């Protein structure tokens, strides 16, 4: 059945949620609900949720809560909670949001269309947190792409089998399953034909891609993707340190299209805490992987995730994390103070760290990383880097806006994932441009183009 109306989708959380929201939008578009950025025009509102932290969960409830009064004015308005919080809460979501129409779990996306039809027929308060019928996939609707879009996410696997004690992902996204490589490559070909130049392959642990199914390895998948004409850069997230193979490191060295950047979450520098987290590696194993990467890929950009204040973390454990930052020299980090998730085992652990101590440690960690990042960026001054142009910069630098230099300020990223701003009236979105770096700051680099490279 075809409907007429507008759909507003609010996405909270990770890159995978962004990708999933695009698939939900494609389903709605096929049903006749066209995307809108104006909530007041919406006939259906979807919040694709994240439960990795309590703050993200509360953000979802707060967003959907505002539509209680709106539905009194517009009784036809449909409200949907989708994703991880929906999977976690199920019918309990209606206790806080009695006006909610549909709770759509992470494995129920393939059934989204039939639930919309049921709602249009008058049903209310539908819950679907059942298992997936198969690997849910839908090819991209390129008609809905933003103009001049350069980069896209592509999910290659769903779920997780690692059961880190702080994490709810295995409970809300199910067990690990990999998508067929032929389907992945087909999707990327469609993206490339529509002008996409860079893809980021997504999974909770991309390093274990294909292992359960007995399919090709992740390194072989990278080779297949690198063969797609029109794609000039390949990124991926997230990698688990225990599964980072020599084959993958070699692929990063051999395949020119694979970016010289790796996000490798360490979470802690303390062996005691890593064991309590059930991470499956030690500090020494992690550092050996980093050393292998740096030898094989000189100049590789490294980023990581760190949790501060995990239950029973002592000052000594925290200092182990601080020393690991100094030793590895990450280009950037994503650091968080530990917070309980009710369905994760760590919520029942004793020796919880006080909130004030968590925040003190987090601030110390971030201050140290700021110094490391700034020092790394300063070393790039004077170098020539290749930048994939992503768009017009919203940032201005006084050095580049003098009367004699009134060019557009453009922005893009290096293969090592550093943001670069530069003046140019000739560089177009999607171009690869050589930039000589003249200024380096904590969060970005600035420079001037040498010449435009042919795509």
Residue pairs with C-beta under 8 A, 6 or more apart in sequence:
1 31
1 117
1 120
2 31
2 32
3 31
3 32
3 33
3 43
3 116
3 120
4 32
5 32
5 33
5 34
5 42
5 43
5 44
6 33
6 34
6 35
6 36
6 38
6 41
6 42
6 43
6 44
7 25
7 28
7 29
7 33
7 34
7 35
7 36
7 42
7 43
7 44
7 45
7 46
8 35
8 36
8 37
8 38
8 39
8 41
8 42
8 44
8 45
8 46
9 21
9 24
9 25
9 28
9 35
9 45
9 46
9 47
9 48
10 45
10 46
10 47
10 48
10 63
11 17
11 18
11 21
11 48
12 47
12 48
12 49
12 50
12 56
12 59
12 60
12 63
12 83
13 48
13 49
13 50
13 52
13 56
13 83
13 84
14 50
14 52
15 153
15 200
15 202
15 237
16 153
16 155
16 202
16 204
17 48
17 49
17 50
17 83
17 84
18 153
19 153
19 154
19 155
19 202
20 48
20 82
20 83
20 106
20 109
20 155
21 46
21 48
22 140
22 153
23 109
23 136
23 137
23 138
24 46
24 48
24 82
24 109
24 112
25 35
25 141
25 144
26 138
26 140
26 141
26 144
27 109
27 112
27 113
27 138
28 35
28 44
28 46
28 116
29 35
29 141
29 144
30 113
30 141
31 113
31 116
33 43
33 44
35 144
36 42
39 45
42 77
43 76
43 77
43 78
44 77
44 78
44 79
44 80
44 116
45 64
45 67
45 77
45 78
45 79
45 80
46 80
46 82
47 60
47 63
47 64
47 80
47 81
47 82
47 83
48 82
48 83
49 56
49 57
49 60
49 81
49 82
49 83
49 84
49 85
49 86
50 56
50 57
50 60
50 83
50 84
50 85
51 57
51 84
51 85
51 87
51 88
51 168
51 172
51 341
52 84
52 167
52 168
52 169
52 341
53 336
53 339
53 341
54 339
54 340
54 341
55 339
57 85
57 88
60 81
60 85
61 85
61 96
61 97
64 79
64 81
64 97
64 100
65 96
65 97
67 77
67 79
67 99
68 97
68 98
68 99
70 77
71 77
71 79
71 99
78 101
78 102
78 116
78 119
79 97
79 99
79 100
79 101
79 102
80 100
80 101
80 102
80 103
80 104
81 89
81 93
81 97
81 100
81 102
81 103
81 104
82 102
82 104
82 105
82 109
82 112
83 104
83 105
83 106
84 106
84 168
84 169
84 172
84 173
85 93
86 93
86 103
86 104
86 105
86 106
86 129
87 105
87 106
87 107
87 129
87 172
87 173
88 168
88 171
88 172
88 343
89 103
90 103
90 105
90 127
90 129
91 103
91 125
91 127
93 100
93 103
93 127
94 100
94 103
94 125
100 125
101 119
101 124
101 125
101 126
102 115
102 116
102 119
102 126
102 127
102 128
103 126
103 127
103 128
103 129
104 112
104 115
104 128
105 128
105 129
105 130
105 172
106 158
106 172
106 173
106 174
107 129
107 130
107 131
107 132
107 136
107 173
107 174
108 115
108 128
108 129
108 130
108 132
109 136
110 132
110 133
110 134
110 136
111 128
111 133
115 126
115 128
118 126
119 126
131 174
132 158
132 174
135 158
135 177
135 179
135 180
136 158
137 179
137 183
137 187
139 186
139 187
139 190
140 152
140 187
140 190
140 191
140 194
142 190
142 191
142 193
142 194
145 194
145 195
145 196
148 391
148 429
148 430
149 195
149 196
150 196
150 197
150 198
150 388
150 389
150 390
150 391
150 429
150 430
151 196
151 197
151 198
151 199
151 200
151 390
152 191
152 196
152 198
152 199
152 200
153 199
153 200
153 202
154 184
154 187
154 188
154 191
154 199
154 200
154 201
154 202
155 179
155 201
155 202
155 203
156 178
156 179
156 184
156 201
156 202
156 203
156 206
156 209
156 221
157 176
157 177
157 178
157 179
157 203
157 204
157 205
157 206
157 208
157 209
158 173
158 174
158 176
158 177
158 179
158 203
158 204
159 169
159 170
159 173
159 174
159 175
159 176
159 177
159 204
160 167
160 169
160 170
160 173
160 175
160 176
160 204
160 205
161 170
161 175
161 176
161 205
161 208
161 212
162 170
162 204
162 205
162 240
162 278
162 280
163 170
163 278
163 345
164 267
164 277
164 278
164 279
165 276
165 277
165 278
165 344
165 345
165 346
165 349
166 277
166 307
166 310
166 338
166 341
166 344
166 346
167 341
167 344
168 341
168 343
168 344
169 204
171 343
171 344
172 343
173 204
176 204
176 205
176 208
176 212
177 212
177 213
178 203
178 209
178 210
178 211
178 212
178 213
178 215
180 215
181 210
181 215
181 216
181 220
181 221
181 224
184 201
184 221
184 224
184 225
185 224
185 225
185 227
185 228
188 199
188 225
188 228
188 231
189 228
191 199
191 231
192 228
192 229
192 230
192 231
193 230
195 230
195 430
196 230
196 231
197 230
197 231
197 232
197 233
197 388
197 430
197 455
198 231
198 232
198 233
198 234
198 235
198 388
199 225
199 231
199 233
199 234
199 235
200 234
200 235
200 236
200 237
201 221
201 222
201 225
201 234
201 235
201 236
201 237
202 236
202 237
203 209
203 236
203 237
203 238
204 238
205 238
205 239
205 240
205 243
206 218
206 236
206 237
206 238
206 239
207 218
207 239
207 240
207 243
207 244
207 245
207 248
208 218
208 240
208 243
209 215
209 217
209 218
209 221
210 216
210 217
210 218
210 220
210 221
211 217
216 224
217 245
217 247
217 248
218 236
218 248
219 245
219 247
219 248
219 250
219 251
222 234
222 236
222 248
222 251
222 255
222 258
223 251
223 255
225 231
225 234
225 257
226 234
226 255
226 256
226 257
226 258
231 257
232 257
232 388
232 432
232 455
233 257
233 259
233 388
233 415
234 255
234 257
234 258
234 259
235 259
235 261
235 417
237 263
238 263
238 265
239 248
239 262
239 263
239 264
239 265
240 265
240 280
241 264
241 265
241 266
241 279
241 281
241 285
241 286
241 289
242 279
242 280
242 281
242 285
244 264
244 289
244 293
246 292
249 292
249 293
249 296
249 297
250 296
251 258
252 258
252 260
252 262
252 293
252 296
252 297
252 300
253 296
253 297
259 415
259 416
259 417
260 297
260 299
260 300
260 301
260 415
260 416
261 300
261 301
261 302
261 303
261 331
261 415
261 416
261 417
262 293
262 300
262 301
262 302
262 303
263 302
263 303
263 304
263 305
264 286
264 289
264 290
264 293
264 302
264 303
264 304
265 304
265 305
265 306
266 286
266 304
266 305
266 306
266 324
266 328
267 273
267 274
267 277
267 279
267 305
267 306
267 307
267 310
268 274
268 277
268 279
268 306
268 307
268 310
268 313
268 317
268 320
268 321
269 283
269 317
269 320
269 321
269 322
269 323
269 324
269 325
270 283
270 313
270 316
270 317
270 318
270 320
270 321
271 282
271 283
271 320
272 312
272 317
273 310
273 312
273 313
273 317
274 281
274 282
274 283
276 310
276 311
276 312
276 346
276 349
277 307
277 310
277 346
283 320
283 324
286 324
287 324
287 327
287 328
290 302
290 328
293 300
293 302
294 300
299 416
300 416
301 331
301 414
301 415
301 416
301 417
301 418
302 328
302 329
302 330
302 331
303 330
303 331
303 332
303 333
303 334
303 417
304 328
304 330
304 333
304 334
305 333
305 334
305 335
305 336
306 321
306 325
306 333
306 334
306 335
306 336
306 365
307 335
307 336
307 337
307 338
308 318
308 321
308 335
308 336
308 337
308 338
308 358
308 361
308 362
308 365
309 337
309 338
309 353
309 357
309 358
309 361
309 362
310 338
310 346
310 353
311 338
311 346
311 349
311 350
311 351
311 352
311 353
312 349
312 350
312 351
312 353
313 338
313 353
318 361
321 365
322 364
322 365
322 368
325 333
325 365
325 368
325 369
325 372
326 368
326 372
329 372
329 376
330 369
330 372
330 373
331 373
331 376
331 416
331 417
331 418
332 369
332 373
332 417
333 365
333 369
335 362
335 365
335 366
335 369
336 362
337 355
337 358
337 359
337 361
337 362
338 346
338 353
338 358
340 346
340 347
341 347
370 442
373 442
374 440
374 441
374 442
377 418
377 440
377 441
377 442
377 445
378 440
379 440
380 418
380 437
380 440
380 445
381 437
381 438
381 439
381 440
382 436
382 437
382 438
383 436
383 437
384 434
384 435
384 436
384 437
384 450
385 414
385 418
385 420
385 434
385 435
385 437
385 445
385 447
386 414
386 415
386 432
386 433
386 434
386 435
386 453
387 412
387 413
387 414
387 420
387 422
387 432
387 433
387 434
387 435
388 412
388 413
388 430
388 431
388 432
389 410
389 411
389 412
389 427
389 428
389 429
389 430
389 431
389 432
389 433
390 411
390 412
390 413
390 429
391 410
391 411
391 412
391 429
392 408
392 409
392 410
392 411
393 409
393 410
393 411
393 421
394 411
395 409
395 411
395 421
395 444
396 409
397 409
397 421
397 439
397 446
399 438
399 439
399 446
400 407
400 409
400 421
400 422
400 423
400 446
401 409
405 423
407 423
407 424
407 425
408 423
408 424
408 425
409 421
409 422
409 423
410 421
410 422
410 423
410 424
410 427
411 419
411 420
411 421
411 422
412 419
412 420
412 433
413 419
413 420
414 420
414 445
418 444
418 445
419 443
419 444
419 445
420 435
420 437
420 444
420 445
420 446
420 447
421 444
421 445
421 446
422 433
422 435
422 446
422 447
422 448
422 449
423 448
424 433
424 449
426 449
426 452
427 433
427 449
427 452
430 455
431 452
431 453
431 455
432 453
432 455
433 449
433 451
433 452
433 453
434 449
434 450
434 451
434 453
435 447
435 448
435 449
435 450
436 447
436 448
436 449
436 450
437 445
437 446
437 447
438 446
438 447
438 448
439 445
439 446
439 447
440 446
